[in-house]
Amino acid sequence: MAEQVLEGHALELRELDKKITALSDALAHLGKGSTLKDVVLIIRKPGYTTPAEFKFTLGLVDAMQGQVNLITQLGESLLAGAQAVGHK
């Protein structure tokens, strides 16, 4: 019985390892894209920004920044929780 529990635990740890590694890779890849640099080039062109386009673009950029801040906070919380496991 104890051996089955250990095998199950090892499977769970492998699954967590795979998912955390995949998330880390996805976040690392996210910062290497040129999408936002391309947007900056587009908005610098004459005639891009009407008041509506400005509000739309600003809203999306602010929302994206909020998501990045949240992901950073969640990562820090995950690390702190993992470090606290087994420590009193």
N, C-alpha and C positions, 0 to 999 in steps of 0.2 A: 504494500500500500504506500509506504513512504517513498519507494522508488518511483511509483507512478506520479506522485506529487512532484518529485524532483524533475522528472521528465517533462511534465506539464509546465513547470516553472521555466525550464530551459527553453521550451517552445515559445512561451510568452516573452521571455527576454530576447530571443531571436527576432520575434515579430516586432517588438519595440525598437530593437536596434535597426532593423530594416526601415521602419517608418520614420524614425528620427533621422537616419542617414539620408533618406529620400527627401525629407523636408529641408534638411540642411543644404543638400545639393540644389533643390529648387530655389531656395532663398539666395544662394550664391549666384545661380544663373540669372535670377531676376535682375540683379544689379549690373549685369554685363551687357544688357540690351541697349539698343540705340533709340528705342521708341520715344523716350522723353526728349532726347537731344533732337530728334527729328521734329517733334512738336515745337520746340523752341525755334528751330529754323523756319517753320511755317508761320508762326505768329509774328515773326520779325518782318515778314513781307508786308509791303504797303497795302492798306485796305483790309487787313484781316479783322481788326477788332471793331465791331459795332458794340454798343452797350450790351446787347443780348449775348453776343459771342463772348464778351469779357466775363459776364456773370456765369455763363455756362462753363467756360474753361476754368475760371477761378473755383467754382463749386466742385468740379471734378478733381482739380489739383488739391484742394483742401481736404476732400474726402480721402484721396489716396494717401496724403501725408498722415492723416488720422489713422488709417489702417497700418501704415508703417510703424507709427508710434505704438500702436496697440500690439503689433507683432513683436516689437522690441520688448515691451513690458511683459508679454506672455512668456517670451524666451527667458527673461530674467527670473520670472516667477518659477518656471519649470526647473531652471538650474538651481535656484535656492531650495526648492522642495526636494530635488534629488540629492543635494548636498546634506540636507537635514535628515534624510532617512538613516536610521541607525545611530544618530547622535542624540544625546539627551541634553 
